[in-house]
Amino acid sequence: MASKLYVGGLPYSTTTQELQDLFAAHGTVSYANVITDRDTGRSKGFGFVEFESADEAKEAIKALDGSELGGRKIVVNEARPREDRPRNDRSRPGNGDFNQSSSFRQR
């Protein structure tokens, strides 16, 4: 298991320092970051935390996944590299291809 974790469902007011402080109770945090929109600077509601060991990361998942932070239930799991995530399939109707036929007909 890797030591980098994905943390989702964060309240939009959560700061990187607050995220680091939350996870520090479960081990040595080597990195924490709340992801923000590059145009607005507003939180996207998720972030990443990295521990110095995989055992600490595993303990943090057990302790914090499904817990509540600022009135929201957070999701904590092992972070996956970008290439492992499913990509948007833009070739199917309804997935961003506005030239496909749909139930709305032009009059």
C-alpha positions, 0 to 999 in steps of 0.5 A: 500500500502506498502512503499517499491518501485521497481525502474527499468530501471536505468542507470548502472552508477546510485549509491545508493546515487543518487537513494536516492537523487532522491527519497528524494524530495518526502519524507523521504527515510529510505532505498535505494539500487541499486542491483549489480552483486555479482561477478562483482559488476556491477549494474543490472539496478534496485534497491529498495527504502523504504519510512517511509510512504505509502503516500510518496511512492505513491507520488513518484510513481506518480511523477517518474514512466516513468520519465527519468534518465540519458537518460533512462525511469525508472519504479517505482512501489510497490515492491512485495515479491519474492514469489509473482513473477512468477517463471521460468517454466523450464519444458517447452521447451525453458526455460532452458531445453536443452533436449527437442526437438526443431526445430534444429535437430542433423545430 
